[in-house]
Amino acid sequence: MKRTAIAALFLTSIIFALPPLKVAKAVADPTTVTSAPVTTTTLVPASVMAQWGKVAWCEHHGNWTYPGATFDGGLGIARWNWVHYGGLEFASAPHLATPEQQVIIAQRIQGSSYVPDQDGRCRGW
């Protein structure tokens, strides 16, 4: 027999000769402190998101991840406005941010009470 065949036979016999491992089940210790449940907070109410969703439909057919050359994301936010109004705190470009983050920047641009195109007629803003 060749050395490699002997070595393989030797290793195989060792592996099969080992007893099976025993795995202990993890039991929760009642004295340990558990962390608080994870909650997500929404900064933009659902009703406002719905209004801006209509704008996103008019801009890029509801595609919040639209990577435009100049006007980017679901709301068609200009890259320079994204930077100027603090979008970099969320992502490097609008299409990389969540819809809610895009709305936050749009509200900064437009003012918090004005939502363009909310009637769904898709006219310019």
Residue frames relative to the residue before (quaternion, step in Angstrom):
aa qw qx qy qz dx dy dz
M 1.0000 0.0000 0.0000 0.0000 0.00 0.00 0.00
K 0.4716 -0.6551 0.5080 0.3005 3.51 -1.16 0.62
R 0.6612 -0.5263 0.3627 0.3927 3.56 -1.25 0.45
T 0.6551 0.5179 -0.3271 0.4422 3.60 0.93 -0.84
A 0.6484 0.5020 -0.3236 0.4721 3.60 1.02 -0.74
I 0.6424 0.5098 -0.3217 0.4733 3.58 1.00 -0.76
A 0.6515 0.5109 -0.3132 0.4653 3.58 0.94 -0.86
A 0.6552 0.5058 -0.3113 0.4668 3.58 0.94 -0.84
L 0.6473 0.5081 -0.3141 0.4734 3.59 0.98 -0.81
F 0.6461 0.5230 -0.3116 0.4603 3.56 1.01 -0.84
L 0.6805 0.4853 -0.2870 0.4679 3.60 0.88 -0.96
T 0.6376 0.5253 -0.3280 0.4582 3.58 0.98 -0.78
S 0.6718 0.4894 -0.3097 0.4618 3.59 0.93 -0.82
I 0.6229 0.5205 -0.3491 0.4682 3.60 1.08 -0.60
I 0.6581 0.5202 -0.3198 0.4405 3.59 0.88 -0.91
F 0.7124 0.4411 -0.2677 0.4756 3.59 0.87 -0.87
A 0.6465 0.5292 -0.3228 0.4448 3.60 1.17 -0.43
L 0.5669 0.6090 -0.3899 0.3946 3.62 1.20 -0.37
P 0.4641 -0.6619 0.4982 0.3135 3.59 -1.00 0.74
P 0.5755 -0.5885 0.4212 0.3808 3.61 -1.11 0.54
L 0.4890 -0.6592 0.4898 0.2939 3.54 -1.14 0.72
K 0.2862 -0.7250 0.5973 0.1890 3.53 -1.11 0.70
V 0.1632 -0.7857 0.5931 0.0650 3.53 -0.83 1.02
A 0.3236 -0.7535 0.5416 0.1849 3.52 -0.69 1.09
K 0.4261 -0.6805 0.5304 0.2722 3.55 -1.05 0.75
A 0.4351 -0.6799 0.5244 0.2709 3.53 -1.04 0.79
V 0.0999 -0.7830 0.6135 0.0228 3.53 -0.80 1.07
A 0.4623 -0.6897 0.4848 0.2749 3.53 -0.85 0.97
D 0.3199 -0.7322 0.5736 0.1804 3.51 -0.93 0.95
P 0.3890 -0.7562 0.4696 0.2374 3.61 -0.52 1.10
T 0.6465 0.5308 -0.3319 0.4360 3.61 1.18 -0.30
T 0.5639 0.6013 -0.4016 0.3991 3.59 1.22 -0.18
V 0.4363 -0.6796 0.5295 0.2597 3.52 -1.14 0.67
T 0.2343 -0.7654 0.5829 0.1396 3.57 -0.85 0.95
S 0.5018 -0.6497 0.4771 0.3139 3.53 -1.14 0.60
A 0.6182 -0.5418 0.4194 0.3852 3.53 -1.28 0.40
P 0.5793 -0.5827 0.4196 0.3856 3.62 -1.08 0.56
V 0.4755 -0.6625 0.5009 0.2899 3.54 -1.10 0.74
T 0.0300 -0.7879 0.6150 -0.0097 3.54 -0.83 1.00
T 0.2737 -0.7347 0.5911 0.1896 3.53 -1.13 0.60
T 0.2280 -0.7631 0.5884 0.1393 3.52 -1.01 0.78
T 0.2500 -0.7417 0.6007 0.1628 3.51 -1.05 0.75
L 0.3134 -0.7710 0.5328 0.1534 3.51 -0.86 1.00
V 0.7301 0.3131 -0.1908 0.5766 3.55 1.28 -0.39
P 0.4366 -0.7068 0.4838 0.2752 3.63 -0.66 1.02
A 0.6393 -0.5576 0.3806 0.3681 3.56 -1.17 0.67
S 0.6422 0.5310 -0.3358 0.4390 3.61 0.97 -0.76
V 0.6540 0.4881 -0.3043 0.4913 3.59 1.06 -0.75
M 0.6204 0.5321 -0.3382 0.4664 3.59 1.04 -0.78
A 0.6305 0.5338 -0.3315 0.4557 3.58 1.03 -0.77
Q 0.6435 0.5113 -0.3215 0.4703 3.59 0.99 -0.78
W 0.6893 0.4541 -0.2817 0.4892 3.58 0.90 -0.89
G 0.5544 0.5977 -0.3854 0.4322 3.58 1.18 -0.45
K 0.6213 0.5267 -0.3327 0.4753 3.58 1.12 -0.67
V 0.6208 0.5190 -0.3360 0.4820 3.56 1.08 -0.71
A 0.6466 0.5200 -0.3147 0.4610 3.57 0.96 -0.88
W 0.6202 0.5298 -0.3447 0.4647 3.57 1.06 -0.68
C 0.6751 0.4861 -0.2924 0.4716 3.58 0.95 -0.85
E 0.6876 0.4970 -0.2884 0.4438 3.59 0.96 -0.81
H 0.8277 -0.0710 0.1074 0.5462 3.58 0.61 -1.13
H 0.5926 -0.6206 0.3413 0.3836 3.55 1.04 0.88
G 0.7126 -0.4854 0.2467 0.4424 3.55 0.99 0.88
N 0.4958 0.6458 -0.4370 0.3823 3.59 1.24 0.21
W 0.2298 -0.8161 0.5222 0.0915 3.55 -0.11 1.34
T 0.7108 0.4315 -0.2543 0.4939 3.60 1.20 -0.37
Y 0.2892 0.7734 -0.5130 0.2344 3.60 1.18 0.48
P 0.2088 -0.8080 0.5404 0.1073 3.62 -0.59 1.11
G 0.0354 -0.8378 0.5448 -0.0057 3.58 0.25 1.20
A 0.5792 -0.5960 0.4321 0.3503 3.56 -1.21 0.51
T 0.7921 0.1804 -0.0864 0.5767 3.58 1.02 -0.83
F 0.7733 0.2107 -0.0949 0.5904 3.57 0.85 -1.03
D 0.0934 -0.8674 0.4833 -0.0734 3.49 -0.37 1.35
G 0.7762 0.3477 -0.2585 0.4580 3.54 -1.25 0.46
G 0.7545 -0.4159 0.2805 0.4232 3.53 -1.33 -0.01
L 0.7457 0.3998 -0.2132 0.4885 3.56 1.09 -0.69
G 0.4426 -0.7119 0.4492 0.3091 3.57 1.24 0.05
I 0.2186 0.7903 -0.5383 0.1948 3.56 0.92 0.89
A 0.4591 -0.6713 0.5112 0.2779 3.56 -0.89 0.99
R 0.5781 -0.6182 0.4090 0.3411 3.56 -0.98 0.89
W 0.6632 0.5005 -0.3210 0.4545 3.63 0.92 -0.82
N 0.6367 0.5012 -0.3351 0.4809 3.61 1.06 -0.63
W 0.5910 0.5695 -0.3596 0.4439 3.58 1.06 -0.74
V 0.6897 0.4600 -0.2738 0.4876 3.55 0.91 -0.93
H 0.6856 0.5195 -0.2889 0.4203 3.58 0.82 -1.03
Y 0.7681 0.3615 -0.1895 0.4934 3.61 0.95 -0.82
G 0.6853 -0.5609 0.2709 0.3773 3.57 1.16 0.56
G 0.3268 0.7820 -0.4821 0.2219 3.59 1.17 0.35
L 0.5865 0.6030 -0.3728 0.3917 3.58 1.14 -0.54
E 0.5461 0.5897 -0.4164 0.4251 3.60 1.19 -0.20
F 0.7100 0.4137 -0.2455 0.5143 3.59 1.26 -0.36
A 0.7786 -0.1739 0.1832 0.5744 3.58 0.77 -1.03
S 0.6177 -0.5768 0.3919 0.3636 3.56 -1.25 0.37
A 0.7805 0.0779 -0.0470 0.6185 3.60 1.25 -0.39
P 0.6481 -0.5540 0.3473 0.3905 3.61 -1.09 0.59
H 0.6763 0.5138 -0.3178 0.4215 3.61 0.86 -0.86
L 0.6517 0.4984 -0.3117 0.4793 3.61 1.25 -0.27
A 0.6130 0.5414 -0.3378 0.4659 3.58 1.29 -0.19
T 0.5813 -0.5607 0.4459 0.3858 3.56 -1.26 0.31
P 0.6495 -0.4958 0.3757 0.4373 3.61 -1.17 0.31
E 0.6474 0.5225 -0.3286 0.4470 3.60 0.92 -0.82
Q 0.6526 0.5022 -0.3158 0.4714 3.60 0.96 -0.79
Q 0.6260 0.5222 -0.3358 0.4718 3.59 1.04 -0.72
V 0.6490 0.5093 -0.3160 0.4686 3.58 1.00 -0.79
I 0.6089 0.5502 -0.3561 0.4470 3.60 0.99 -0.75
I 0.6822 0.4617 -0.2897 0.4873 3.60 0.89 -0.88
A 0.6268 0.5287 -0.3376 0.4622 3.61 0.99 -0.76
Q 0.6426 0.5104 -0.3224 0.4719 3.59 1.03 -0.74
R 0.6220 0.5199 -0.3397 0.4769 3.57 1.06 -0.67
I 0.6637 0.5006 -0.3037 0.4654 3.57 1.00 -0.82
Q 0.7835 0.3664 -0.1697 0.4723 3.58 0.77 -1.08
G 0.4992 -0.5552 0.4833 0.4571 3.57 1.09 -0.62
S 0.5798 -0.6669 0.3480 0.3129 3.57 -0.90 0.88
S 0.7242 0.4542 -0.2716 0.4420 3.63 1.09 -0.43
Y 0.6812 0.4939 -0.2877 0.4575 3.61 1.20 -0.34
V 0.0197 -0.7702 0.6374 -0.0108 3.56 -0.87 1.02
P 0.2969 -0.7788 0.5201 0.1866 3.63 -0.47 1.11
D 0.8526 0.2027 -0.1415 0.4604 3.56 -1.25 0.49
Q 0.3345 0.7797 -0.4910 0.1976 3.61 1.09 0.37
D 0.6029 0.5411 -0.3747 0.4509 3.58 1.21 -0.16
G 0.5235 -0.6908 0.3810 0.3219 3.59 1.25 0.01
R 0.5076 0.6678 -0.4239 0.3416 3.61 1.19 0.16
C 0.3552 -0.7912 0.4424 0.2281 3.57 1.29 -0.03
R 0.3288 0.7161 -0.5515 0.2737 3.53 0.78 0.94
G 0.6863 -0.5236 0.3224 0.3885 3.58 -1.18 0.46
W 0.1367 -0.7607 0.6263 0.1024 3.51 -1.23 0.47
